[in-house]
């Protein structure tokens, strides 16, 4: 259910993998996951591989990945 998925995303942004486009609150849950991912990337910066930190669903968002690239400049952003 959307409530369970949102609770999971609040606990750990990587639970976004359970999000389905037809779920109520999809955009809010996606935004919450992006926020969590950006926070984690800011904490770790160059000490971890961004591709392993960012779930695939978020990697497909080019605008989001540009934000990631601004935090970790060595990140290659797919165009």
C-alpha positions as CSV (number, residue, x, y, z in Angstrom):
1,X,0.0,0.0,0.0
2,X,1.2,3.6,-0.5
3,X,1.3,4.2,3.3
4,X,3.6,1.2,3.8
5,X,5.9,2.3,1.0
6,X,6.0,5.9,2.3
7,X,6.9,4.6,5.7
8,X,9.7,2.5,4.2
9,X,11.0,5.4,2.2
10,X,11.0,7.6,5.3
11,X,13.1,5.0,7.1
12,X,15.5,4.4,4.1
13,X,15.3,6.2,0.8
14,X,16.5,3.0,-1.0
15,X,13.0,1.5,-0.3
16,X,11.9,3.6,-3.3
17,X,12.4,0.3,-5.2
18,X,8.9,-0.7,-4.0
19,X,7.3,2.4,-5.4
20,X,5.0,2.0,-8.4
21,X,4.0,4.8,-10.7
22,X,0.3,4.2,-10.2
23,X,0.5,4.6,-6.4
24,X,-1.2,7.5,-4.8
25,X,1.4,10.0,-3.6
26,X,3.9,8.8,-6.2
27,X,5.5,12.2,-6.7
28,X,5.7,12.9,-3.0
29,X,7.4,9.6,-2.3
30,X,9.8,10.1,-5.2
31,X,10.7,13.5,-3.9
32,X,11.3,12.1,-0.4
33,X,13.6,9.4,-1.8
34,X,15.5,12.0,-3.8
35,X,16.0,14.1,-0.7
36,X,17.2,11.1,1.3
37,X,19.6,10.1,-1.5
38,X,21.0,13.6,-1.8
39,X,21.5,13.8,1.9
40,X,23.4,10.6,1.9
41,X,25.6,11.6,-1.0
42,X,26.5,14.9,0.7
43,X,27.5,12.9,3.8
44,X,29.7,10.5,1.9
45,X,30.9,12.6,-1.1
46,X,33.8,10.9,-2.7
47,X,34.1,8.0,-0.3
48,X,31.5,5.9,-2.1
49,X,30.3,5.0,-5.6
50,X,27.3,7.2,-6.4
51,X,25.9,4.5,-8.7
52,X,25.7,2.1,-5.8
53,X,24.0,4.8,-3.5
54,X,21.4,5.9,-6.0
55,X,18.6,3.5,-6.8
56,X,18.0,2.8,-10.5
57,X,14.6,4.5,-10.5
58,X,16.3,7.8,-9.4
59,X,19.2,7.3,-11.8
60,X,16.8,7.6,-14.7
61,X,15.9,11.2,-13.7
62,X,18.5,13.3,-15.6
63,X,17.8,16.5,-13.6
64,X,18.3,14.6,-10.4
65,X,21.5,13.1,-11.5
66,X,22.8,16.6,-12.5
67,X,22.2,17.6,-8.9
68,X,24.2,14.6,-7.8
69,X,26.9,15.6,-10.3
70,X,27.1,19.0,-8.6
71,X,27.8,17.4,-5.3
72,X,30.2,14.8,-6.6
73,X,31.8,16.4,-9.7
74,X,33.5,13.2,-10.8
75,X,30.1,11.6,-11.3
76,X,29.4,10.9,-15.0
77,X,25.9,12.0,-15.8
78,X,24.2,10.1,-18.7
79,X,22.8,12.5,-21.3
